[in-house]
Amino acid sequence: MSAGSDFWDAAGAARWRSLAEARARYLGRPTLRMLDAAELSPGDAVLDLGTGTGDSALLAGRRVGATGRVLATDLSAAMLAGAAAAVAAAGLANVETRVMDAAAIDVEPESFDAVIARLSLQFVPDLAAAMAGVNRALRSGGRLAALVWDAAESNRFMLAALDGVEQAGFERPADPTLLGPFQLGDRGRLEAELRRAGLVDVTVERISLERRFSTLESAAEAVWESTIGAAVWRDLDGERRPAVAARVLEILEAGRSGDELAFPGALLLLSGTC
């Protein structure tokens, strides 16, 4: 991932879990659309790929009810520890966590009614392997529904740290992984990958979203806590940080709308049937 593996260590996972409420404010509606696209019903078995600290797994667990089950997976054991804690706090007995690579899905064939993945597939190096694994995991008629970020130009807020470096007069980082969150922002590629994996009734839909903040400081905090922002900040030396931080504040101020700051963005919702 663009911020390096240390972003998902125990401290990073704890911070990520603490931001669940903030994520729900701007990702809540798209997440519900993803669960709708997965056609979850009571009694369903659901595989959640890249669950992080369990946001989507909790919602799926409530939808499928006590007769259903959710297997929440992630490559980061620290993230899954946060997910397990969230599941316990919610009192859900139907959600299990397991460390698993989305590119090497290791479950019984045809054992799930639905596979969901919220903002995780863009970090899978081998998407074709992941889609083949999804197809194996799903029962006939089972559904895949996933959210990925649209192209970078549709999500300028997420580029504020990189733009701040450039506008401060420094060389923009050349690390291509910094733009990793947007590598699946191509509808044609997504449709082709799903069909190549054997899925049918494939759709890719653009979903607009908006991030809103009550203060400039809270918007800046969100920038530097993101995977891109954390990586940029880590690589800046002490002399450049103040200049870049000041430029980021100027960039964010342009998003002021009345007493709030608002920043548009977009996701792609991909779905298909086994």
C-alpha positions in Angstrom: 0.0 0.0 0.0 1.1 3.5 -0.7 1.9 4.4 2.9 4.0 1.3 3.5 3.2 -1.7 5.6 3.9 0.2 8.8 0.7 2.2 8.2 -1.2 -1.0 9.0 0.7 -1.9 12.2 -1.0 -2.0 15.6 -0.8 1.7 16.2 -2.1 2.5 12.6 -4.9 0.0 13.0 -6.0 1.5 16.3 -6.0 5.0 14.7 -7.9 3.6 11.6 -10.6 2.0 13.9 -11.0 5.3 15.7 -11.8 7.0 12.4 -14.7 4.6 11.7 -17.4 7.2 12.4 -15.7 9.8 10.2 -15.5 7.2 7.3 -19.2 6.4 7.8 -20.1 10.0 7.2 -18.7 10.0 3.6 -18.7 6.3 2.8 -21.9 5.3 4.4 -24.2 5.8 1.4 -21.8 4.1 -1.1 -21.3 1.2 1.3 -25.0 0.6 1.6 -25.2 0.7 -2.2 -22.5 -2.0 -2.3 -24.5 -4.2 0.1 -27.6 -3.7 -2.0 -25.7 -4.7 -5.1 -24.6 -7.8 -3.3 -28.2 -8.6 -2.7 -27.6 -9.7 0.9 -30.5 -11.5 2.6 -30.9 -13.1 6.0 -29.1 -16.5 6.1 -26.5 -15.6 3.4 -22.8 -16.4 3.7 -20.6 -13.4 2.9 -16.9 -13.1 2.2 -15.5 -9.6 3.0 -12.2 -9.0 1.3 -9.9 -6.3 2.8 -12.3 -5.6 5.7 -9.8 -3.4 7.5 -11.1 -2.8 11.0 -14.5 -4.3 10.0 -16.7 -1.4 8.9 -18.4 -3.3 6.1 -18.3 -6.7 7.9 -20.4 -5.2 10.7 -23.0 -3.9 8.3 -23.1 -7.2 6.4 -23.4 -9.2 9.6 -26.5 -7.2 10.6 -28.1 -7.7 7.2 -27.6 -11.5 7.0 -28.7 -11.9 10.6 -28.2 -14.7 13.1 -28.8 -17.4 10.5 -26.1 -15.9 8.2 -22.4 -15.6 8.5 -19.6 -13.2 7.5 -16.0 -14.1 7.0 -14.1 -10.8 7.3 -10.6 -11.1 5.8 -7.6 -8.8 5.5 -3.8 -9.2 4.9 -3.1 -7.2 8.0 -3.4 -9.1 11.3 -3.3 -5.8 13.2 -6.3 -4.5 11.2 -8.2 -7.8 11.8 -7.5 -7.5 15.6 -9.4 -4.1 15.4 -12.1 -5.8 13.4 -12.5 -8.5 15.9 -12.7 -6.0 18.7 -15.4 -4.0 16.8 -17.4 -7.3 16.2 -17.2 -8.1 19.9 -18.3 -4.6 20.9 -21.3 -4.9 18.5 -22.3 -8.3 19.9 -22.3 -10.0 16.6 -21.7 -13.8 16.8 -22.0 -14.3 13.1 -18.8 -12.5 12.0 -15.5 -14.3 11.9 -12.1 -12.8 11.1 -9.2 -14.5 9.2 -5.9 -13.3 7.8 -6.1 -13.8 4.1 -4.6 -12.4 0.9 -7.4 -11.4 -1.6 -5.1 -12.6 -4.4 -5.0 -16.0 -2.9 -8.5 -16.7 -1.5 -8.4 -19.9 0.5 -12.0 -21.0 1.2 -14.1 -23.9 0.2 -15.3 -23.7 -3.4 -18.9 -22.5 -3.8 -19.3 -21.7 -0.1 -20.4 -18.1 -0.3 -23.6 -16.3 -1.5 -21.8 -13.0 -1.8 -18.4 -11.4 -1.9 -17.9 -7.8 -0.9 -14.8 -5.6 -1.0 -14.8 -1.9 0.0 -11.8 0.1 -1.2 -9.4 -2.9 -1.0 -9.2 -4.4 -4.5 -7.0 -1.4 -5.7 -4.3 -2.7 -3.4 -4.3 -6.2 -4.8 -1.3 -6.7 -7.1 -2.9 -9.5 -9.1 -6.5 -8.5 -9.7 -7.1 -11.4 -12.1 -6.1 -13.9 -9.4 -8.5 -12.2 -7.0 -11.4 -12.3 -9.4 -10.7 -16.0 -10.2 -10.7 -16.7 -6.4 -14.0 -14.8 -6.1 -15.6 -16.9 -8.8 -14.4 -20.1 -7.1 -15.7 -19.0 -3.7 -19.2 -18.0 -5.0 -22.1 -20.4 -5.3 -23.9 -20.4 -8.7 -26.0 -17.2 -8.7 -23.8 -15.6 -6.0 -22.9 -11.9 -6.3 -19.7 -9.9 -6.2 -20.1 -6.2 -5.2 -17.1 -4.0 -4.6 -16.1 -0.3 -4.3 -12.9 1.2 -5.7 -11.8 4.8 -6.1 -12.6 6.4 -9.4 -9.7 8.0 -11.3 -7.4 10.5 -9.5 -8.8 13.6 -11.2 -12.2 12.8 -9.7 -10.7 12.7 -6.2 -8.6 15.9 -5.9 -8.9 16.0 -2.1 -6.9 12.8 -1.9 -4.1 14.5 -3.9 -3.8 17.6 -1.7 -0.5 16.4 -0.1 1.1 15.8 -3.5 -0.3 19.1 -4.9 1.1 20.8 -1.8 4.6 19.5 -2.4 4.5 20.7 -6.0 3.0 24.1 -5.2 5.6 24.6 -2.5 8.2 24.4 -5.2 9.6 21.0 -4.5 9.8 18.0 -6.8 6.7 15.8 -6.7 7.4 12.3 -5.4 8.1 9.9 -8.2 6.9 6.8 -6.3 4.1 5.4 -8.6 2.6 3.5 -5.6 1.4 6.8 -4.2 -1.3 6.8 -6.9 -2.2 3.1 -6.1 -5.6 4.0 -4.7 -6.7 5.0 -8.2 -5.2 2.2 -10.3 -8.6 0.6 -10.8 -10.4 3.9 -11.8 -11.0 2.5 -15.3 -14.5 1.2 -16.0 -13.5 -0.7 -19.1 -10.7 -2.6 -17.4 -12.9 -3.5 -14.5 -15.7 -4.8 -16.7 -13.2 -6.8 -18.7 -11.6 -8.3 -15.5 -14.9 -9.4 -14.1 -16.0 -11.0 -17.4 -12.7 -12.7 -17.9 -13.2 -14.3 -14.4 -16.4 -15.8 -15.6 -18.9 -13.3 -14.0 -22.0 -12.3 -15.8 -24.5 -9.4 -15.5 -21.4 -7.2 -15.0 -22.0 -3.5 -14.2 -19.7 -0.7 -13.2 -21.4 2.4 -11.8 -19.9 5.8 -10.8 -21.0 7.0 -7.4 -20.4 10.6 -6.3 -19.5 11.4 -2.8 -18.6 14.5 -0.8 -16.3 14.9 2.2 -17.3 17.7 4.5 -15.3 19.3 7.4 -16.3 21.9 10.0 -12.8 23.3 10.3 -9.7 23.7 8.1 -7.7 21.9 10.7 -9.9 18.8 10.6 -9.6 18.7 6.8 -5.8 19.0 7.0 -5.7 16.2 9.6 -7.7 14.0 7.2 -5.2 14.7 4.4 -2.2 13.8 6.5 -3.8 10.7 8.0 -4.6 9.2 4.5 -2.3 6.6 3.0 -1.1 9.2 0.4 -0.7 12.0 2.9 1.1 9.8 5.5 3.6 8.6 2.9 4.3 12.1 1.6 4.8 13.5 5.2 7.1 10.6 6.1 9.4 11.3 3.2 9.5 15.1 3.7 12.5 16.4 5.7 12.0 18.9 8.6 12.9 21.9 6.5 10.3 21.2 3.8 7.4 20.2 6.0 6.2 23.7 7.1 6.1 25.0 3.5 4.2 22.0 2.2 1.8 22.1 5.2 1.1 25.8 4.5 0.4 25.1 0.8 -2.0 22.2 1.7 -4.0 24.6 3.9 -4.3 27.0 1.0 -5.4 24.2 -1.3 -8.0 23.1 1.2 -9.3 26.6 1.9 -10.5 26.7 -1.7 -13.0 24.1 -0.7 -14.8 26.4 1.8 -18.5 26.6 1.4 -20.1 28.8 4.0 -19.1 27.6 7.5 -17.8 24.2 6.1 -15.3 22.9 3.7 -16.6 20.5 1.0 -14.7 18.3 -1.4 -16.3 16.2 -4.1 -15.1 12.7 -5.0 -16.2 9.6 -6.8 -16.1 5.8 -6.4 -16.8 3.0 -8.8 -19.3 0.3 -7.8 -18.6 -2.9 -9.6 -20.9 -5.9 -9.5 -21.4 -9.2 -11.2 -23.0 -12.7 -10.8 -21.3 -16.1 -10.7 
